[in-house]
Amino acid sequence: MMNFRKKRNPAVVEMEIQALKRLIERRNGWLMNPENRMRSTYEAVRQDTQSIELQVIELEKELNELLQNTNF
């Protein structure tokens, strides 16, 4: 399958990474709270947080590629 994604601005990708990392920090704080472990939403939040962590890894790879291919 061909990737038709346009080349994005590295600054935008970096801001997206920072926002997702802040979200992960807040979620990890929520997940560490023993009271929240009893909530029915705990497992869904945990899985979603793991998914966001993987998304950050992919975005960091994209950022590195963009920075390597950018001619300043």
VENNORJO-V824367 format. One record per residue. N is the residue number from 1. RES is the residue in three letters. PSI is psi in degrees with one decimal (999 if undefined). OMEGA is omega in whole degrees, 0 to 359 (NA if undefined). Layout:
N;RES;PSI;OMEGA / N;RES;PSI;OMEGA
This chain:
1;MET;134.2;182 / 2;MET;144.2;179 / 3;ASN;111.9;181 / 4;PHE;13.3;181 / 5;ARG;130.1;179 / 6;LYS;154.5;178 / 7;LYS;125.5;183 / 8;ARG;159.1;177 / 9;ASN;127.6;180 / 10;PRO;-33.5;180 / 11;ALA;-37.1;179 / 12;VAL;-43.3;179 / 13;VAL;-41.8;180 / 14;GLU;-40.6;178 / 15;MET;-37.9;178 / 16;GLU;-42.0;178 / 17;ILE;-46.5;181 / 18;GLN;-41.8;180 / 19;ALA;-42.1;180 / 20;LEU;-35.8;178 / 21;LYS;-37.9;176 / 22;ARG;-40.3;178 / 23;LEU;-42.8;179 / 24;ILE;-42.9;179 / 25;GLU;-45.4;179 / 26;ARG;-42.4;180 / 27;ARG;-39.8;178 / 28;ASN;-36.5;174 / 29;GLY;-42.5;178 / 30;TRP;-42.5;182 / 31;LEU;-27.8;180 / 32;MET;-16.2;180 / 33;ASN;118.0;182 / 34;PRO;-31.0;179 / 35;GLU;-33.6;182 / 36;ASN;-21.7;178 / 37;ARG;-21.6;180 / 38;MET;-11.1;182 / 39;ARG;149.4;180 / 40;SER;-20.4;182 / 41;THR;-4.4;186 / 42;TYR;-51.3;184 / 43;GLU;-38.6;179 / 44;ALA;-41.7;179 / 45;VAL;-41.3;180 / 46;ARG;-47.3;181 / 47;GLN;-40.9;179 / 48;ASP;-38.0;178 / 49;THR;-40.7;176 / 50;GLN;-38.9;178 / 51;SER;-41.0;178 / 52;ILE;-37.3;178 / 53;GLU;-40.0;177 / 54;LEU;-37.9;178 / 55;GLN;-39.6;178 / 56;VAL;-41.2;178 / 57;ILE;-44.1;179 / 58;GLU;-40.4;179 / 59;LEU;-36.5;177 / 60;GLU;-37.5;175 / 61;LYS;-44.3;178 / 62;GLU;-43.4;180 / 63;LEU;-44.4;179 / 64;ASN;-41.6;178 / 65;GLU;-42.3;179 / 66;LEU;-42.0;181 / 67;LEU;-34.0;179 / 68;GLN;-31.4;183 / 69;ASN;-0.3;182 / 70;THR;128.5;177 / 71;ASN;114.6;179 / 72;PHE;999;NA
